[in-house]
């Protein structure tokens, strides 16, 4: 059964023995405790790209500290944020309170769509773990999980795309980020097979991810669309924001 929505009756403890980071983004203030990753380039690109309407219902999958969810809540009518990590959902809830948006956001702990079974949305947002992992280097610890997307990077993205039509309203849209070395054409094909109409919303040249250097040979081996130059180590890669519309 999905966990019931978590509301705003939380104690705002600042700091503590482990300390806490402060993150500012477009007029919002976020507390980022140990155990929760601050936003990376994909998260901020997603938050800067997607626009919302006052009547939108929005779902953010893998909310982390709640960046995209809080951005949506400034305008959208209803926002639900999910994450498999209780530390992340607790952080999102506290940040909603801190920014005066707790009446617009429900925070639910669980794996991807599990906490919202039976609901549908106008927009589903995701910046999921998608760094490919060589088979001999798979890890399941909390430090690795926020980045690792399985051998080809698609382990979580495939689950998000395949299930999305069930959770989208008739004219709803799934929006997610993608490293270009996972393949824009492949993403479009996967969306098409799921019955969603693909579209590129944005692309941004970003620094090549640090983990990518450690796995460069593996990334080149799975780079079917030839986005990583041969020879010298790449300095940059394109980060894409891709949409799949229903209907």
Beta strands, then each sheet from edge to edge (+ up, - down):
strand 1: 20-25
strand 2: 28-33
strand 3: 57-61
strand 4: 78-83
strand 5: 105-109
strand 6: 121-126
strand 7: 168-179
strand 8: 196-207
strand 9: 236-246
sheet 1: 1+ 2-
sheet 2: 5+ 4+ 3+ 6+ 7+ 9- 8+
end
